[in-house]
């Protein structure tokens, strides 16, 4: 399987649950009790999405590279992390 790199956005909601999404992959969202779990779950969701698209012969969405894709792990903020 080819390697793909995407930016993850992780936010902590008012109940303390971490919500993760991938803007480059439409509809790809997940969550977790911890930041790490939310990222791990999102990686799995992205992998399944890519596998499904490949099995259907559909193109895989690619993310445009951007300069400076650092992230902060501050609670209640939006974080970008390369997956």
Secondary structure as GFF3:
##gff-version 3
##sequence-region A 1 83
A	DSSP	beta_strand	7	12	.	.	.	ID=ss1
A	DSSP	beta_strand	18	21	.	.	.	ID=ss2
A	DSSP	beta_strand	29	32	.	.	.	ID=ss3
A	DSSP	alpha_helix	35	55	.	.	.	ID=ss4
A	DSSP	beta_strand	79	82	.	.	.	ID=ss5
###
